[in-house]
Amino acid sequence: APAVRVGLGEEFGLDAGTFVEGKMVAALRKLGGDYILDTNFGADMTIMEEASELLERVINSDAVLPQFTSCCPAWVKFAETFYPEFLPNLSTAKSPIAMQAPTQKTYFAEKMGLDAKQIVAVAVTPCTAKKFEIRRDEM
């Protein structure tokens, strides 16, 4: 997430807003990461899925509108808890991390000649709700 790339540096005494993506990649490699991937690809997949779903909803006169994003697990939990009447408005698309992790174990593993069972996906994110998301039964 962009917030991590600039916020993490402050924890190590760098000026606020210092871009530390390169330092993060180096640190993750030192911790044993063989491949360091950004979730931008997952974000693109989520956007494409949400756009496709919105198009279907607009074309289908019986569809529920407006469509709300479902890419933030904190927002989804908030809606489930306090506004369940809006659940039909939520997109069925998963969050960028939830989209990208399985893609790493299928497409990426195949392209790189890796055993998918040996892939461990780790996410560095500013949002603690991501831990809640991965524990959901539907994930």
Protein Blocks (a to p, Z undefined) as FASTA:
>chain_A
ZZlmmmmmmmnopaehiacklmmmmmmmmnopabdcdfklmmmmmmmmmmmmmmmmmmmm
mbccddddfkbmklmmmmmmmmmmlmmmpcfbdcfklmmmmmmmmmmmmmnopafklpcc
ddddfbfklmmmmmpmkZZ
